[in-house]
Amino acid sequence: MKALVLNCTLKPSPHRSNTEALVKEFMTELEKLEVETTLIRVADHNILPGSWSDMGDGDTWPVILKQMLESEILIIASPTWMGTMSSMALKVLERMNGLYKEKDEQGRPLTFNRVAGFVVTGAEDGARHVVTEIAGALMDLGFTIPPQSYTYWNNGPGPGDSYLKSDNRKEWTLETGKAAAANIVAVATALKKSPIG
């Protein structure tokens, strides 16, 4: 089983990413469940703005989309900015809009029988809002969203330390991530054995 993990931090490599630090912990839990994981930092790629699957010359989204469609699991990881998902996460969703018209040989959305999960970081609250926004978009595209398929970390109200600089409530975040990984793999395994449609 394969999982594609999209880190939607605003920071290109080699800058340190709080979101990447947490999502790597999540990936470790998936790998313990024998899932092959691939991590892509969205900011490192030339994903052109638009709502089609291929926006033409120089657009690297088609390569990422191919990897997504070869995976049973998609994890979208986003920081929280101004109480909502990052612009990189929104760009990913806008590009995924190009899948609406695309169907498999049985006339179903290409994303059917694929499962999605979420990882969110932020210095303040808004994580559940981010999860809700992304989950709603992916359900609309045909992804299956398992129960409790996310983990998040925030530092609480007001300015404070980032994930990499704080020990605040990390135990809860990591335990929740472990449960989320198990839920995601369980649903992906069930769909592989008994696909929808």
PyRosetta script that sets phi, psi and omega in degrees:
from pyrosetta import init, pose_from_sequence

init()
pose = pose_from_sequence("MKALVLNCTLKPSPHRSNTEALVKEFMTELEKLEVETTLIRVADHNILPGSWSDMGDGDTWPVILKQMLESEILIIASPTWMGTMSSMALKVLERMNGLYKEKDEQGRPLTFNRVAGFVVTGAEDGARHVVTEIAGALMDLGFTIPPQSYTYWNNGPGPGDSYLKSDNRKEWTLETGKAAAANIVAVATALKKSPIG")
pose.set_psi(1, 141.3)
pose.set_omega(1, -177.3)
pose.set_phi(2, -118.4)
pose.set_psi(2, 145.8)
pose.set_omega(2, 173.8)
pose.set_phi(3, -127.9)
pose.set_psi(3, 129.1)
pose.set_omega(3, 171.9)
pose.set_phi(4, -99.4)
pose.set_psi(4, 128.3)
pose.set_omega(4, -178.0)
pose.set_phi(5, -115.0)
pose.set_psi(5, 119.8)
pose.set_omega(5, 179.8)
pose.set_phi(6, -105.6)
pose.set_psi(6, 111.2)
pose.set_omega(6, 176.4)
pose.set_phi(7, -87.7)
pose.set_psi(7, 113.1)
pose.set_omega(7, -174.3)
pose.set_phi(8, -99.7)
pose.set_psi(8, 31.7)
pose.set_omega(8, 171.9)
pose.set_phi(9, -59.1)
pose.set_psi(9, 155.8)
pose.set_omega(9, 175.2)
pose.set_phi(10, -82.2)
pose.set_psi(10, -10.7)
pose.set_omega(10, -173.7)
pose.set_phi(11, -91.4)
pose.set_psi(11, 122.1)
pose.set_omega(11, 173.2)
pose.set_phi(12, -74.5)
pose.set_psi(12, 160.0)
pose.set_omega(12, 173.9)
pose.set_phi(13, -63.5)
pose.set_psi(13, 146.5)
pose.set_omega(13, 10.4)
pose.set_phi(14, -97.1)
pose.set_psi(14, 16.3)
pose.set_omega(14, -178.6)
pose.set_phi(15, -59.7)
pose.set_psi(15, 143.2)
pose.set_omega(15, 178.0)
pose.set_phi(16, -68.5)
pose.set_psi(16, 138.8)
pose.set_omega(16, -178.0)
pose.set_phi(17, -122.9)
pose.set_psi(17, 119.6)
pose.set_omega(17, 175.6)
pose.set_phi(18, -61.4)
pose.set_psi(18, -39.4)
pose.set_omega(18, 179.8)
pose.set_phi(19, -63.1)
pose.set_psi(19, -41.3)
pose.set_omega(19, 179.6)
pose.set_phi(20, -66.2)
pose.set_psi(20, -37.0)
pose.set_omega(20, 179.1)
pose.set_phi(21, -60.1)
pose.set_psi(21, -45.0)
pose.set_omega(21, 179.6)
pose.set_phi(22, -71.9)
pose.set_psi(22, -40.9)
pose.set_omega(22, -177.0)
pose.set_phi(23, -67.3)
pose.set_psi(23, -28.1)
pose.set_omega(23, 176.2)
pose.set_phi(24, -67.4)
pose.set_psi(24, -34.6)
pose.set_omega(24, 173.7)
pose.set_phi(25, -62.8)
pose.set_psi(25, -41.8)
pose.set_omega(25, 179.1)
pose.set_phi(26, -64.2)
pose.set_psi(26, -42.7)
pose.set_omega(26, 178.8)
pose.set_phi(27, -62.0)
pose.set_psi(27, -36.2)
pose.set_omega(27, 177.5)
pose.set_phi(28, -59.6)
pose.set_psi(28, -40.7)
pose.set_omega(28, 178.7)
pose.set_phi(29, -66.5)
pose.set_psi(29, -39.4)
pose.set_omega(29, 176.4)
pose.set_phi(30, -63.5)
pose.set_psi(30, -41.8)
pose.set_omega(30, -178.5)
pose.set_phi(31, -66.2)
pose.set_psi(31, -32.9)
pose.set_omega(31, 175.1)
pose.set_phi(32, -62.5)
pose.set_psi(32, -25.8)
pose.set_omega(32, 179.0)
pose.set_phi(33, -94.7)
pose.set_psi(33, 17.8)
pose.set_omega(33, 174.7)
pose.set_phi(34, 67.8)
pose.set_psi(34, 33.8)
pose.set_omega(34, 174.4)
pose.set_phi(35, -99.6)
pose.set_psi(35, 130.9)
pose.set_omega(35, 176.4)
pose.set_phi(36, -82.8)
pose.set_psi(36, 120.9)
pose.set_omega(36, -174.8)
pose.set_phi(37, -110.4)
pose.set_psi(37, 145.8)
pose.set_omega(37, 174.1)
pose.set_phi(38, -129.7)
pose.set_psi(38, 127.3)
pose.set_omega(38, -179.3)
pose.set_phi(39, -105.9)
pose.set_psi(39, 128.6)
pose.set_omega(39, 175.6)
pose.set_phi(40, -123.2)
pose.set_psi(40, 126.4)
pose.set_omega(40, 172.9)
pose.set_phi(41, -90.6)
pose.set_psi(41, 110.5)
pose.set_omega(41, -172.2)
pose.set_phi(42, -56.9)
pose.set_psi(42, -38.1)
pose.set_omega(42, -177.3)
pose.set_phi(43, -64.9)
pose.set_psi(43, -15.0)
pose.set_omega(43, 179.3)
pose.set_phi(44, -85.1)
pose.set_psi(44, -2.6)
pose.set_omega(44, -173.8)
pose.set_phi(45, -120.1)
pose.set_psi(45, 150.9)
pose.set_omega(45, -179.4)
pose.set_phi(46, -87.9)
pose.set_psi(46, 76.7)
pose.set_omega(46, 178.5)
pose.set_phi(47, -90.9)
pose.set_psi(47, 108.9)
pose.set_omega(47, -176.0)
pose.set_phi(48, -71.3)
pose.set_psi(48, 148.2)
pose.set_omega(48, 176.6)
pose.set_phi(49, -67.9)
pose.set_psi(49, 148.8)
pose.set_omega(49, 179.7)
pose.set_phi(50, 148.8)
pose.set_psi(50, -177.9)
pose.set_omega(50, -177.5)
pose.set_phi(51, -129.3)
pose.set_psi(51, 21.3)
pose.set_omega(51, 176.1)
pose.set_phi(52, -108.7)
pose.set_psi(52, 162.6)
pose.set_omega(52, 179.3)
pose.set_phi(53, -72.7)
pose.set_psi(53, -21.9)
pose.set_omega(53, 178.3)
pose.set_phi(54, -142.7)
pose.set_psi(54, 114.0)
pose.set_omega(54, -178.7)
pose.set_phi(55, -96.4)
pose.set_psi(55, 12.1)
pose.set_omega(55, 173.0)
pose.set_phi(56, 99.9)
pose.set_psi(56, -160.6)
pose.set_omega(56, -173.7)
pose.set_phi(57, -51.5)
pose.set_psi(57, 131.4)
pose.set_omega(57, 175.6)
pose.set_phi(58, 85.7)
pose.set_psi(58, -8.5)
pose.set_omega(58, -178.0)
pose.set_phi(59, -79.5)
pose.set_psi(59, 122.9)
pose.set_omega(59, -179.5)
pose.set_phi(60, -95.6)
pose.set_psi(60, -2.5)
pose.set_omega(60, 179.9)
pose.set_phi(61, -58.5)
pose.set_psi(61, -40.7)
pose.set_omega(61, -178.8)
pose.set_phi(62, -55.1)
pose.set_psi(62, -34.7)
pose.set_omega(62, 179.2)
pose.set_phi(63, -67.7)
pose.set_psi(63, -43.3)
pose.set_omega(63, 178.7)
pose.set_phi(64, -66.7)
pose.set_psi(64, -42.0)
pose.set_omega(64, 178.9)
pose.set_phi(65, -59.9)
pose.set_psi(65, -40.4)
pose.set_omega(65, 178.4)
pose.set_phi(66, -60.7)
pose.set_psi(66, -43.7)
pose.set_omega(66, 178.0)
pose.set_phi(67, -63.3)
pose.set_psi(67, -38.3)
pose.set_omega(67, 179.0)
pose.set_phi(68, -62.1)
pose.set_psi(68, -44.1)
pose.set_omega(68, -176.9)
pose.set_phi(69, -75.9)
pose.set_psi(69, -11.9)
pose.set_omega(69, 174.8)
pose.set_phi(70, -92.7)
pose.set_psi(70, -0.4)
pose.set_omega(70, -177.5)
pose.set_phi(71, -111.8)
pose.set_psi(71, 146.8)
pose.set_omega(71, 176.0)
pose.set_phi(72, -82.7)
pose.set_psi(72, -21.9)
pose.set_omega(72, -174.6)
pose.set_phi(73, -127.1)
pose.set_psi(73, 137.4)
pose.set_omega(73, 172.7)
pose.set_phi(74, -121.5)
pose.set_psi(74, 127.5)
pose.set_omega(74, 173.8)
pose.set_phi(75, -115.6)
pose.set_psi(75, 123.4)
pose.set_omega(75, 174.2)
pose.set_phi(76, -106.8)
pose.set_psi(76, 123.8)
pose.set_omega(76, -179.9)
pose.set_phi(77, -113.5)
pose.set_psi(77, 127.7)
pose.set_omega(77, -176.6)
pose.set_phi(78, -138.7)
pose.set_psi(78, 140.9)
pose.set_omega(78, 166.1)
pose.set_phi(79, -75.9)
pose.set_psi(79, 165.0)
pose.set_omega(79, 175.1)
pose.set_phi(80, -100.2)
pose.set_psi(80, 123.3)
pose.set_omega(80, 176.7)
pose.set_phi(81, -127.0)
pose.set_psi(81, 125.8)
pose.set_omega(81, 179.0)
pose.set_phi(82, 55.2)
pose.set_psi(82, 34.4)
pose.set_omega(82, 176.9)
pose.set_phi(83, 80.1)
pose.set_psi(83, 7.6)
pose.set_omega(83, -178.6)
pose.set_phi(84, -140.3)
pose.set_psi(84, -178.8)
pose.set_omega(84, -179.2)
pose.set_phi(85, -66.2)
pose.set_psi(85, 162.7)
pose.set_omega(85, 177.8)
pose.set_phi(86, -70.3)
pose.set_psi(86, 160.9)
pose.set_omega(86, 176.9)
pose.set_phi(87, -64.3)
pose.set_psi(87, -28.5)
pose.set_omega(87, 177.1)
pose.set_phi(88, -67.2)
pose.set_psi(88, -40.8)
pose.set_omega(88, 178.0)
pose.set_phi(89, -64.8)
pose.set_psi(89, -41.4)
pose.set_omega(89, 178.6)
pose.set_phi(90, -64.3)
pose.set_psi(90, -39.2)
pose.set_omega(90, 177.8)
pose.set_phi(91, -61.4)
pose.set_psi(91, -41.4)
pose.set_omega(91, 177.3)
pose.set_phi(92, -59.6)
pose.set_psi(92, -46.5)
pose.set_omega(92, -180.0)
pose.set_phi(93, -64.1)
pose.set_psi(93, -39.7)
pose.set_omega(93, 178.2)
pose.set_phi(94, -62.3)
pose.set_psi(94, -40.5)
pose.set_omega(94, 179.3)
pose.set_phi(95, -71.1)
pose.set_psi(95, -32.8)
pose.set_omega(95, 177.2)
pose.set_phi(96, -67.7)
pose.set_psi(96, -18.5)
pose.set_omega(96, 176.1)
pose.set_phi(97, -56.2)
pose.set_psi(97, -27.2)
pose.set_omega(97, 178.9)
pose.set_phi(98, -63.9)
pose.set_psi(98, -14.2)
pose.set_omega(98, -179.9)
pose.set_phi(99, -79.8)
pose.set_psi(99, -14.1)
pose.set_omega(99, -175.7)
pose.set_phi(100, -52.3)
pose.set_psi(100, -42.5)
pose.set_omega(100, -175.3)
pose.set_phi(101, -86.7)
pose.set_psi(101, -11.6)
pose.set_omega(101, -174.3)
pose.set_phi(102, -89.0)
pose.set_psi(102, 131.2)
pose.set_omega(102, -177.1)
pose.set_phi(103, -126.0)
pose.set_psi(103, 158.2)
pose.set_omega(103, 174.1)
pose.set_phi(104, -84.6)
pose.set_psi(104, -175.1)
pose.set_omega(104, -175.7)
pose.set_phi(105, -65.5)
pose.set_psi(105, -15.9)
pose.set_omega(105, 178.3)
pose.set_phi(106, -99.6)
pose.set_psi(106, 6.8)
pose.set_omega(106, 178.3)
pose.set_phi(107, 80.6)
pose.set_psi(107, 15.0)
pose.set_omega(107, 180.0)
pose.set_phi(108, -97.9)
pose.set_psi(108, 157.6)
pose.set_omega(108, 173.7)
pose.set_phi(109, -55.0)
pose.set_psi(109, 143.8)
pose.set_omega(109, -178.7)
pose.set_phi(110, -61.4)
pose.set_psi(110, -20.8)
pose.set_omega(110, -176.7)
pose.set_phi(111, -90.7)
pose.set_psi(111, -1.1)
pose.set_omega(111, 177.5)
pose.set_phi(112, -59.0)
pose.set_psi(112, 145.5)
pose.set_omega(112, 179.4)
pose.set_phi(113, 67.8)
pose.set_psi(113, 19.2)
pose.set_omega(113, 171.8)
pose.set_phi(114, -114.2)
pose.set_psi(114, 149.3)
pose.set_omega(114, -173.2)
pose.set_phi(115, -117.3)
pose.set_psi(115, 144.3)
pose.set_omega(115, 179.6)
pose.set_phi(116, -123.4)
pose.set_psi(116, 149.0)
pose.set_omega(116, 174.4)
pose.set_phi(117, -141.6)
pose.set_psi(117, 174.2)
pose.set_omega(117, -168.0)
pose.set_phi(118, -143.9)
pose.set_psi(118, 145.6)
pose.set_omega(118, 174.2)
pose.set_phi(119, -133.1)
pose.set_psi(119, 130.3)
pose.set_omega(119, -175.9)
pose.set_phi(120, -134.2)
pose.set_psi(120, 138.4)
pose.set_omega(120, 174.1)
pose.set_phi(121, -125.5)
pose.set_psi(121, 161.7)
pose.set_omega(121, 176.3)
pose.set_phi(122, 174.8)
pose.set_psi(122, 150.4)
pose.set_omega(122, 178.6)
pose.set_phi(123, -73.2)
pose.set_psi(123, -26.0)
pose.set_omega(123, 178.6)
pose.set_phi(124, -127.6)
pose.set_psi(124, 179.5)
pose.set_omega(124, -174.5)
pose.set_phi(125, -70.8)
pose.set_psi(125, 172.5)
pose.set_omega(125, -178.1)
pose.set_phi(126, 128.2)
pose.set_psi(126, -3.8)
pose.set_omega(126, -175.2)
pose.set_phi(127, -61.5)
pose.set_psi(127, -45.0)
pose.set_omega(127, -178.4)
pose.set_phi(128, -66.1)
pose.set_psi(128, -32.9)
pose.set_omega(128, 175.3)
pose.set_phi(129, -63.3)
pose.set_psi(129, -43.7)
pose.set_omega(129, 179.0)
pose.set_phi(130, -61.9)
pose.set_psi(130, -46.1)
pose.set_omega(130, 178.7)
pose.set_phi(131, -59.2)
pose.set_psi(131, -45.3)
pose.set_omega(131, -178.6)
pose.set_phi(132, -61.1)
pose.set_psi(132, -43.4)
pose.set_omega(132, 179.9)
pose.set_phi(133, -63.3)
pose.set_psi(133, -47.9)
pose.set_omega(133, -177.5)
pose.set_phi(134, -69.1)
pose.set_psi(134, -43.5)
pose.set_omega(134, 179.8)
pose.set_phi(135, -60.4)
pose.set_psi(135, -41.6)
pose.set_omega(135, 178.9)
pose.set_phi(136, -60.6)
pose.set_psi(136, -42.6)
pose.set_omega(136, 179.9)
pose.set_phi(137, -65.5)
pose.set_psi(137, -42.3)
pose.set_omega(137, -177.5)
pose.set_phi(138, -72.3)
pose.set_psi(138, -35.2)
pose.set_omega(138, 174.7)
pose.set_phi(139, -61.9)
pose.set_psi(139, -39.9)
pose.set_omega(139, 179.2)
pose.set_phi(140, -61.5)
pose.set_psi(140, -31.6)
pose.set_omega(140, 179.5)
pose.set_phi(141, -82.3)
pose.set_psi(141, -13.1)
pose.set_omega(141, 178.0)
pose.set_phi(142, 115.7)
pose.set_psi(142, -2.8)
pose.set_omega(142, 176.7)
pose.set_phi(143, -68.0)
pose.set_psi(143, 149.6)
pose.set_omega(143, 171.6)
pose.set_phi(144, -93.5)
pose.set_psi(144, 131.6)
pose.set_omega(144, 180.0)
pose.set_phi(145, -109.8)
pose.set_psi(145, 108.9)
pose.set_omega(145, 179.4)
pose.set_phi(146, -67.5)
pose.set_psi(146, 163.5)
pose.set_omega(146, 173.9)
pose.set_phi(147, -64.7)
pose.set_psi(147, 144.3)
pose.set_omega(147, 178.3)
pose.set_phi(148, 41.7)
pose.set_psi(148, 64.7)
pose.set_omega(148, -176.1)
pose.set_phi(149, -107.0)
pose.set_psi(149, 32.5)
pose.set_omega(149, -178.5)
pose.set_phi(150, -146.9)
pose.set_psi(150, 160.4)
pose.set_omega(150, 164.8)
pose.set_phi(151, -138.0)
pose.set_psi(151, 158.6)
pose.set_omega(151, 179.0)
pose.set_phi(152, -151.8)
pose.set_psi(152, 163.9)
pose.set_omega(152, 173.4)
pose.set_phi(153, -139.0)
pose.set_psi(153, 133.9)
pose.set_omega(153, 167.1)
pose.set_phi(154, -142.1)
pose.set_psi(154, 159.2)
pose.set_omega(154, -173.2)
pose.set_phi(155, -90.0)
pose.set_psi(155, 1.8)
pose.set_omega(155, -177.0)
pose.set_phi(156, 93.7)
pose.set_psi(156, -179.9)
pose.set_omega(156, -175.1)
pose.set_phi(157, -65.2)
pose.set_psi(157, 146.3)
pose.set_omega(157, 176.6)
pose.set_phi(158, 82.1)
pose.set_psi(158, 167.5)
pose.set_omega(158, 179.1)
pose.set_phi(159, -61.1)
pose.set_psi(159, 150.3)
pose.set_omega(159, 179.0)
pose.set_phi(160, -172.7)
pose.set_psi(160, -170.5)
pose.set_omega(160, -178.8)
pose.set_phi(161, -70.2)
pose.set_psi(161, 155.7)
pose.set_omega(161, 175.8)
pose.set_phi(162, -84.2)
pose.set_psi(162, 173.5)
pose.set_omega(162, -177.9)
pose.set_phi(163, -55.1)
pose.set_psi(163, -44.9)
pose.set_omega(163, -177.2)
pose.set_phi(164, -70.0)
pose.set_psi(164, -19.1)
pose.set_omega(164, -176.7)
pose.set_phi(165, -105.9)
pose.set_psi(165, 1.2)
pose.set_omega(165, -174.4)
pose.set_phi(166, -126.6)
pose.set_psi(166, 152.2)
pose.set_omega(166, 171.4)
pose.set_phi(167, -109.1)
pose.set_psi(167, 7.4)
pose.set_omega(167, -175.8)
pose.set_phi(168, -62.9)
pose.set_psi(168, 114.3)
pose.set_omega(168, 171.8)
pose.set_phi(169, 59.0)
pose.set_psi(169, 22.1)
pose.set_omega(169, 179.9)
pose.set_phi(170, -64.9)
pose.set_psi(170, -32.1)
pose.set_omega(170, -179.3)
pose.set_phi(171, -59.7)
pose.set_psi(171, -44.8)
pose.set_omega(171, 177.9)
pose.set_phi(172, -60.8)
pose.set_psi(172, -46.1)
pose.set_omega(172, -178.3)
pose.set_phi(173, -59.3)
pose.set_psi(173, -44.9)
pose.set_omega(173, -177.5)
pose.set_phi(174, -70.9)
pose.set_psi(174, -38.8)
pose.set_omega(174, 177.0)
pose.set_phi(175, -65.9)
pose.set_psi(175, -40.3)
pose.set_omega(175, 177.6)
pose.set_phi(176, -65.1)
pose.set_psi(176, -38.6)
pose.set_omega(176, 177.4)
pose.set_phi(177, -64.0)
pose.set_psi(177, -38.7)
pose.set_omega(177, 177.9)
pose.set_phi(178, -62.6)
pose.set_psi(178, -44.3)
pose.set_omega(178, 178.7)
pose.set_phi(179, -66.0)
pose.set_psi(179, -41.4)
pose.set_omega(179, -179.8)
pose.set_phi(180, -62.6)
pose.set_psi(180, -43.7)
pose.set_omega(180, 179.3)
pose.set_phi(181, -59.8)
pose.set_psi(181, -43.1)
pose.set_omega(181, 179.2)
pose.set_phi(182, -63.6)
pose.set_psi(182, -41.8)
pose.set_omega(182, 179.3)
pose.set_phi(183, -64.0)
pose.set_psi(183, -43.6)
pose.set_omega(183, -179.2)
pose.set_phi(184, -62.9)
pose.set_psi(184, -46.3)
pose.set_omega(184, -179.2)
pose.set_phi(185, -66.6)
pose.set_psi(185, -38.9)
pose.set_omega(185, 179.3)
pose.set_phi(186, -61.0)
pose.set_psi(186, -44.5)
pose.set_omega(186, -179.5)
pose.set_phi(187, -70.5)
pose.set_psi(187, -40.6)
pose.set_omega(187, 177.9)
pose.set_phi(188, -62.7)
pose.set_psi(188, -38.3)
pose.set_omega(188, 178.2)
pose.set_phi(189, -65.7)
pose.set_psi(189, -43.4)
pose.set_omega(189, 179.2)
pose.set_phi(190, -62.6)
pose.set_psi(190, -41.4)
pose.set_omega(190, 179.5)
pose.set_phi(191, -68.6)
pose.set_psi(191, -31.7)
pose.set_omega(191, 178.4)
pose.set_phi(192, -67.9)
pose.set_psi(192, -37.9)
pose.set_omega(192, 179.3)
pose.set_phi(193, -76.2)
pose.set_psi(193, -35.7)
pose.set_omega(193, -177.1)
pose.set_phi(194, -138.6)
pose.set_psi(194, 81.5)
pose.set_omega(194, -175.4)
pose.set_phi(195, -63.8)
pose.set_psi(195, 153.6)
pose.set_omega(195, 173.6)
pose.set_phi(196, -70.2)
pose.set_psi(196, 135.5)
pose.set_omega(196, 175.7)
pose.set_phi(197, 77.2)
pose.dump_pdb("model.pdb")
